[in-house]
Amino acid sequence: MRHLTTFAVIVALLAFASLGYAEITSWECEPDGDPALDCDVTWTPELDGSYTMEMDGVHHSYPAGNDVAHMVGSFTTDTELDPTIWVISGIDNDTSFPWTAYQVNVYMSSPFALSNETVYSPPNWDADITVTPASAPSGCGYDYMGTIMYSVGTGGSPIPVGGTLTFGYKMSFDGSLNYGYCQEMIPIPEPAALTLLLSGLMLGGFIWLRRR
């Protein structure tokens, strides 16, 4: 009977360990240095052993129309167990056009998982997830990539200039003690704003040709 009790305790401990989380011992996340993004990042340990990363930022218009913004970082865990992080971002629209969609590319140095059940998007917006290993290093230099396309759904409203987009996702990963991480954010204009921009470019080109 004593042996059975000991065996049951060992099994229980193993089960607990298999469901445990790695402790994140250090982290660093910040804008990549270009003027497209200003942000502050805070980390909060949760009771279940996971972590929440909250980013409060402003997505600016970038010279020459390149509005792609990056937040880059790294973190270290104490074991190779499954670390889990909620990434929640509130981004102010300081670009020159309303947003009807917002593409978020997540890059990591190790395999990771995203789940449709744990994605947060604005009211009446849709979120479509794809996760694939990158065939070649991405612009952030990592081999694994996931994409979340947030877009206005039925009854949803574009994010106006000066408005705020709040989105989030839960990610899990394993296989390393030191992780590289990058969140790439690409705003997509409202069609009317895009048409107006193209019309302006065409008009400018016509004037230039007339002068020639």
N, C-alpha and C positions, 0 to 999 in steps of 0.2 A: 504494500500500500504506500509506503514511504517512497519507493522508487517511482510509482505512478504519479505521486504528488510532485516529486522533483521534476519528472518529465513534463508534467503539465505546466509547471512554472517556467521551465526552459522554453517550451513552445510559445507560451504567452509573451515572454521577453523577446523571442525572435520575431513574433508577429508584430509587436510594438515597434521593434527596430526597423522592420521592413516598411512600416507605415510612417516612420519618422521623417523629419526634415533636416536638411543640413543647416547648420547655423552659418549665417553670413557674417564673416569676421571683419571685412573691410569693403568699402564701395566708393566709387567715384563716378559721378555723372554730371555733365555740363555741356553747354553749347560747344560746337566744334570751332568756334572762333570767327565765322563769317557773320555779316550783319543781319542775316535772315532770321535769327532767333535769339531772343533774350529769355532767360528762364531761371527760376530757382527750384531746386529739387530737395525734397525731404524724404527720409526713410523712417518707417515705423514698424517695429516688430509686433506681430499679432500673437494672440494666445495659442493658436494652433501650430505655431512654429514657422508660419509663412511671414512674408514681409510685404509692406505696401510702399510703393514709390509714387510720390505725388509731385507732378510738375506743374508749376504755374508760370505761364510764359506768354510772349507776344510774338506773333509771326509777322514779320515786316516784309514789305515789298523790297526786292533786292535789285540792284542795278542790272540793266539789260534784260529784265523780265524773268530772271532766274529766282523763283520763289521757293526752291527746295531748301528745307531746313534740316539740320542734323543735331541730334543730341548723342554724344558719345560717352562711353564710360567702361568701367570694369569692376568686377567684384570677386572676392575670394571667399570660399567656404571651408569649413573645417573637415568635411568628409565629402564623398562622392554620392551621398544620398540625394534624393530628389529635392532640390530647392524650388520653392514656388514663390512667385512675386506677382502682386497686382500692380500694374502700371496704369495710373490715372493721370490724365493730362487735361488741363484747362487752357486753351490757346485763344488769345484775343486776335481778331482779324484786323491787322494793321496793313494789309495789302490794299491794292487799289480796286478790288472787285469783290462782289459777294461770292460765297462758296456754296456750290450745290453738291460737292463731293470732296472728300479728303482722303488721300491715300497714305497709309502708314506702312512702311516697310520696316520689319524688325530683322536685324542681322545679329548672329552670334557665332562665337568660335566653336561651339559645341551644339549637337542636336538639341532641339527643343520642341515643345508642343504648345499649340494654342487651341482653345476650345470655343465653339460657337455658344455653348451654354454660359460662358463666363465673359462674354463681350458686353461692354456697356456703350451705348450710343445715344445721341440726342433723341427726344420724343419724335416718333414717326420718321426716323432715319433707319436705313438698313445697313447691315454689316456683313460683308462676304469675306471669308477667310480662306487663304491658301497657304500651305506650308510645304516648301520643297527645299532640298539641298541645292545650293547654288552650284552650277557646273564650273564656275570660275570665281575667284575672289570678287566680291562686290566692291562698290565704291567705298565702302567702309572697311574693306580688307578682310572680311570674314566669309567662311564657306557655307553658312547655313542661313536661309532667308525665309521669312514668312511675310505675307501681305494681308492687310486688312483694308478693304475698300469700304469706307463709310459714304453713304449717298442718301439724298433726300428721297423718302418714300411717299406714299400716298398720304396727303394731309400734312406733310412736313414742310418746313420753311427753310430757305437758304440762310446761311449765316451772313448777316450784312456786314459791311465795313464798320468796324467798331464793335461788332458783336463778339460773342465768345462761344467757341466749340468745346464741349466737354466730351471726352471719350476715354475708354479704358479697356484693358484686356488682362487676362490671367495667363501667365506663362510658366511652364515647368521644364526643367532641363537636368541633365546629369552627365557624368562621364569625365569631369575635370574638376580640379580644385580652384582653378583660375580661369575666369570667363571674360571674354571681350564682348561688348554689347554696343549696339547702335540703333537708334530709332530715327528713321528718315521720314520726313513729313512733306507731302506735296499737295497744296491746295488746288482745287479744280474750279475754274470760274463758272458762274452762272452763264448759260448759253447766250442770253441777251447781252451780257457784258463782253463776252468773247466776240460776238458779232460786231459790237460797237468798236472794239479794239481792232479787229480785222478791217473794218470799214475805214478807220482812221489811217491804218497802214497803207491801204489801197489808195486813198486820197492823197496821202503824202507821196506815194510813188508816182501817181499821175501828175502831180504838180512838178515833181522833179523831172519827169520826162518832157513836160511842156517847156520847162526852162532849158533843157538840153536842145 
